[in-house]
Amino acid sequence: MAAGPRLRGVRAVVTGGSRGLGRAVVGGLVAAGADVVATATGPAGLAALPEGARGVTLDLGDPASVDACAAEVAALLGGVDLLVNNAGVLGFRGALLDAPPDDIARTIAVNLTGTLRLTRALRGALAPGAAVVNVSSGAAARPGWAGYAVSKAGLDAASAVLRAELAGDGVRVIAVNPGGLRTEMRAAAYPGEDQSVLPRPESIVPLFVAIGAGEDPGGYVDAREWIA
């Protein structure tokens, strides 16, 4: 994978950029030469962003925060060539009908509704040939994942719809299933799992760099299969 010049001039936004996959993607895009704005929910997260990225506060569950973030991003970058909707919450683990309704609502509000709201707010800033990457999950529609499964299944459906609807604008919309990775969220979802057997988030960053460089792997891609 080429270094700096490959993404020179590419303006990228990554939500949830302070840890896990998001932080790895931010670091990889910066290393590839992109101008990156990354989001976090508060000061501690902003301080943890990789060097070279500019930070913006974002709470996807708060519509006012989403709109303010979009306005700040547009002001900072002037336009967006790559939007990586990575931020999300795990929520209640267990049977869907055992999940507290407020937890389901919050999980969907962050993982699905907030993501769509941000994408909508940034639509006018998306440059011709831009890509919107929605980070999905193999847990979409899987029993035992409650609101998280519902939110990710909804995000997959929304990604397919947006891919068709935005194609005329030259915008690629891609749902990426990252697979099991060595992250804090994975550890919370699978307590007791030996994380040392899982690949690091950095292992799938080349996919995001390739998309930022203009490649289109299709509407839904399994990151680990693509890397292999």
C-alpha positions as CSV (number, residue, x, y, z in Angstrom):
1,M,0.0,0.0,0.0
2,A,1.4,3.3,-1.0
3,A,2.2,5.8,1.7
4,G,1.5,9.6,1.9
5,P,0.7,10.5,-1.7
6,R,-2.1,8.0,-2.2
7,L,-4.8,10.1,-0.4
8,R,-3.2,13.5,-0.9
9,G,-6.1,16.0,-1.3
10,V,-8.7,13.6,0.1
11,R,-10.9,15.2,2.8
12,A,-12.1,12.5,5.2
13,V,-14.4,12.4,8.2
14,V,-14.4,9.5,10.6
15,T,-16.9,9.3,13.5
16,G,-15.8,7.5,16.7
17,G,-12.1,8.1,16.0
18,S,-10.7,8.0,19.5
19,R,-10.4,4.2,19.9
20,G,-10.8,0.8,18.3
21,L,-11.4,0.5,14.6
22,G,-12.2,4.2,14.3
23,R,-8.8,5.3,15.7
24,A,-7.0,2.8,13.5
25,V,-8.8,4.2,10.4
26,V,-8.0,7.7,11.3
27,G,-4.3,6.9,11.7
28,G,-4.2,5.0,8.5
29,L,-5.9,7.8,6.5
30,V,-3.6,10.4,8.0
31,A,-0.6,8.3,7.1
32,A,-1.9,8.0,3.6
33,G,-2.0,11.7,3.2
34,A,-5.7,12.5,3.8
35,D,-6.9,15.6,5.6
36,V,-8.9,14.0,8.4
37,V,-11.5,15.3,10.8
38,A,-12.4,12.8,13.5
39,T,-15.1,12.9,16.1
40,A,-15.3,11.9,19.7
41,T,-18.0,12.4,22.4
42,G,-15.9,14.6,24.7
43,P,-12.6,16.1,25.7
44,A,-11.0,12.8,26.7
45,G,-11.8,11.3,23.3
46,L,-10.6,14.3,21.4
47,A,-7.3,14.2,23.3
48,A,-6.9,10.5,22.3
49,L,-7.2,11.1,18.5
50,P,-4.2,10.2,16.4
51,E,-1.7,12.9,15.7
52,G,-2.5,14.8,12.5
53,A,-6.3,14.6,12.7
54,R,-8.5,17.5,13.7
55,G,-11.2,16.8,16.3
56,V,-14.9,17.7,16.5
57,T,-17.3,16.8,19.3
58,L,-20.2,14.5,18.3
59,D,-23.0,12.8,20.2
60,L,-24.9,10.8,17.5
61,G,-27.8,10.5,20.0
62,D,-28.3,14.3,20.2
63,P,-29.7,15.8,17.0
64,A,-28.3,19.3,17.9
65,S,-24.8,17.8,18.3
66,V,-25.1,16.1,14.9
67,D,-26.1,19.2,13.1
68,A,-23.4,21.3,14.8
69,C,-20.8,18.7,14.0
70,A,-21.8,18.7,10.3
71,A,-21.6,22.5,10.2
72,E,-18.1,22.4,11.8
73,V,-16.9,19.7,9.5
74,A,-18.0,21.6,6.4
75,A,-16.3,24.7,7.6
76,L,-13.0,22.9,8.4
77,L,-12.8,20.8,5.2
78,G,-14.9,22.7,2.7
79,G,-16.1,19.4,1.3
80,V,-16.0,15.7,2.0
81,D,-14.5,13.0,-0.2
82,L,-14.8,10.2,2.4
83,L,-17.3,9.8,5.3
84,V,-16.7,6.8,7.5
85,N,-19.7,6.3,9.8
86,N,-18.0,4.2,12.5
87,A,-19.2,5.5,15.8
88,G,-21.7,3.3,17.6
89,V,-22.7,1.8,21.0
90,L,-23.2,-1.8,22.0
91,G,-26.2,-1.5,24.3
92,F,-27.9,-4.4,26.0
93,R,-26.7,-7.9,25.3
94,G,-29.4,-10.5,25.4
95,A,-32.8,-11.4,23.9
96,L,-34.5,-8.6,22.1
97,L,-37.7,-8.7,24.1
98,D,-35.7,-8.8,27.3
99,A,-34.0,-5.5,26.4
100,P,-35.2,-2.3,28.1
101,P,-37.1,-0.3,25.5
102,D,-35.1,2.8,26.4
103,D,-31.9,0.9,25.7
104,I,-33.2,-0.2,22.3
105,A,-34.2,3.3,21.4
106,R,-30.9,4.8,22.5
107,T,-28.9,2.1,20.5
108,I,-30.9,2.7,17.4
109,A,-30.8,6.5,17.8
110,V,-27.0,6.4,17.9
111,N,-26.1,3.5,15.5
112,L,-28.8,4.2,12.8
113,T,-30.8,7.4,13.2
114,G,-27.9,9.5,14.2
115,T,-25.7,8.1,11.4
116,L,-28.4,8.8,8.8
117,R,-28.9,12.3,10.2
118,L,-25.1,13.1,10.0
119,T,-25.0,11.7,6.4
120,R,-28.0,13.8,5.5
121,A,-26.5,16.9,7.1
122,L,-23.3,16.4,5.1
123,R,-24.9,15.5,1.8
124,G,-24.4,19.0,0.4
125,A,-20.7,18.8,1.3
126,L,-20.1,15.4,-0.4
127,A,-17.9,15.9,-3.4
128,P,-18.5,14.2,-6.8
129,G,-17.0,10.7,-6.5
130,A,-17.2,10.7,-2.7
131,A,-17.7,7.6,-0.6
132,V,-19.9,7.0,2.4
133,V,-18.7,4.0,4.4
134,N,-21.1,2.6,7.0
135,V,-19.4,0.3,9.5
136,S,-21.8,-2.7,9.9
137,S,-21.4,-5.9,11.9
138,G,-21.8,-9.6,11.6
139,A,-24.2,-9.3,14.5
140,A,-26.8,-7.6,12.3
141,A,-30.1,-9.6,12.8
142,R,-28.2,-12.1,15.0
143,P,-30.1,-13.4,18.1
144,G,-28.8,-12.2,21.5
145,W,-27.7,-8.8,20.3
146,A,-31.0,-6.9,20.9
147,G,-31.0,-3.3,19.8
148,Y,-27.5,-3.6,18.4
149,A,-28.5,-6.2,15.9
150,V,-31.6,-4.3,14.9
151,S,-29.6,-1.1,14.4
152,K,-27.0,-2.7,12.3
153,A,-29.5,-4.6,10.2
154,G,-31.2,-1.3,9.6
155,L,-27.9,0.3,8.7
156,D,-27.3,-2.4,6.1
157,A,-30.7,-1.8,4.6
158,A,-30.2,2.0,4.7
159,S,-26.8,1.6,3.0
160,A,-28.4,-0.4,0.1
161,V,-31.1,2.2,-0.3
162,L,-28.6,5.1,-0.2
163,R,-26.3,3.4,-2.7
164,A,-29.1,3.3,-5.2
165,E,-30.4,6.8,-4.4
166,L,-27.0,8.6,-4.4
167,A,-25.5,6.8,-7.4
168,G,-26.8,9.5,-9.7
169,D,-24.7,12.0,-7.7
170,G,-21.6,9.9,-8.2
171,V,-21.5,9.0,-4.5
172,R,-20.5,5.4,-3.5
173,V,-22.2,4.0,-0.4
174,I,-20.6,0.9,1.1
175,A,-21.5,-1.1,4.2
176,V,-18.3,-2.7,5.7
177,N,-18.5,-5.7,8.0
178,P,-15.2,-5.5,9.9
179,G,-15.4,-8.9,11.5
180,G,-14.1,-9.7,14.9
181,L,-11.3,-7.4,15.9
182,R,-9.2,-6.7,19.0
183,T,-11.2,-3.8,20.3
184,E,-12.7,-2.6,23.6
185,M,-16.2,-3.0,22.2
186,R,-15.4,-6.6,21.2
187,A,-14.1,-7.3,24.7
188,A,-17.2,-5.8,26.2
189,A,-19.4,-8.0,24.0
190,Y,-17.4,-11.2,24.6
191,P,-16.0,-11.0,28.2
192,G,-13.5,-13.7,28.8
193,E,-12.6,-14.1,25.1
194,D,-8.9,-14.5,24.3
195,Q,-8.4,-11.3,22.3
196,S,-4.9,-12.2,21.4
197,V,-6.3,-14.6,18.7
198,L,-8.1,-11.7,17.0
199,P,-6.6,-9.5,14.3
200,R,-5.9,-5.9,15.2
201,P,-8.1,-3.1,13.7
202,E,-5.1,-1.9,11.7
203,S,-5.2,-5.1,9.7
204,I,-8.3,-3.9,7.7
205,V,-7.4,-0.2,7.4
206,P,-6.1,-0.8,3.8
207,L,-9.7,-1.3,2.7
208,F,-10.7,2.1,3.9
209,V,-7.6,3.6,2.2
210,A,-8.6,1.9,-1.0
211,I,-12.1,3.2,-0.8
212,G,-10.8,6.7,-0.1
213,A,-8.6,6.4,-3.2
214,G,-11.6,5.7,-5.4
215,E,-12.1,1.9,-5.3
216,D,-15.6,0.5,-5.1
217,P,-15.6,-3.0,-3.5
218,G,-19.4,-3.2,-3.8
219,G,-22.4,-2.3,-1.7
220,Y,-21.5,-4.7,1.1
221,V,-18.1,-6.0,1.9
222,D,-16.6,-8.3,4.5
223,A,-13.4,-6.5,5.4
224,R,-11.4,-9.6,6.4
225,E,-12.3,-11.4,3.1
226,W,-11.3,-8.4,1.1
227,I,-8.0,-8.2,2.9
228,A,-7.4,-11.9,2.4
